[in-house]
């Protein structure tokens, strides 16, 4: 895992180029794109009951 201090400047430059400085998305996206964020999102998605997924498919969700 890469420490946050090592990638802080590249993340700032990327957000600046994308025009996401001082926006809510600029706060949400960087932590979610780290390996820890991906792991936490995966663990959360696995806790969603299958009945919710089946109901969504019946309602026409992709």
C-alpha positions as CSV (number, residue, x, y, z in Angstrom):
1,X,0.0,0.0,0.0
2,X,1.2,3.5,-0.8
3,X,1.2,6.0,2.0
4,X,-1.2,9.0,1.4
5,X,1.7,11.5,1.9
6,X,3.4,10.0,-1.2
7,X,0.5,10.5,-3.5
8,X,-0.9,13.8,-2.1
9,X,0.7,16.1,-4.6
10,X,-0.2,14.0,-7.7
11,X,-3.8,13.8,-6.5
12,X,-3.9,17.6,-6.1
13,X,-2.5,18.1,-9.6
14,X,-5.0,15.7,-11.1
15,X,-8.0,17.3,-9.3
16,X,-6.7,20.7,-10.4
17,X,-6.6,19.6,-14.0
18,X,-10.0,18.1,-13.8
19,X,-11.5,21.2,-12.3
20,X,-12.5,19.5,-9.1
21,X,-10.8,21.7,-6.5
22,X,-13.2,23.1,-3.9
23,X,-16.0,20.7,-4.9
24,X,-17.7,17.9,-3.2
25,X,-16.6,15.4,-5.8
26,X,-13.0,16.5,-5.2
27,X,-13.4,15.3,-1.6
28,X,-15.3,12.0,-2.4
29,X,-13.3,10.6,-5.3
30,X,-9.7,10.5,-4.1
31,X,-10.2,8.4,-1.0
32,X,-12.5,6.0,-2.9
33,X,-9.8,5.4,-5.5
34,X,-7.3,4.1,-3.0
35,X,-6.9,0.3,-2.4
36,X,-8.4,0.7,1.1
37,X,-11.4,2.6,-0.4
38,X,-11.9,-0.1,-3.0
39,X,-11.7,-2.8,-0.3
40,X,-14.2,-1.1,1.9
41,X,-16.6,-0.5,-1.0
42,X,-16.4,-4.2,-2.0
43,X,-17.0,-5.3,1.5
44,X,-20.1,-3.1,1.7
45,X,-21.5,-4.3,-1.6
46,X,-21.2,-7.9,-0.5
47,X,-23.5,-7.1,2.5
48,X,-26.4,-6.1,0.2
49,X,-29.1,-8.9,0.4
50,X,-29.8,-10.9,-2.8
51,X,-33.5,-10.0,-2.5
52,X,-32.6,-6.3,-3.1
53,X,-30.7,-7.3,-6.3
54,X,-33.5,-9.6,-7.5
55,X,-36.1,-6.9,-6.9
56,X,-34.0,-4.4,-8.8
57,X,-33.7,-6.8,-11.8
58,X,-37.5,-7.3,-11.8
59,X,-38.0,-3.6,-11.8
60,X,-35.7,-3.3,-14.8
61,X,-32.4,-2.1,-13.3
62,X,-29.4,-3.1,-15.3
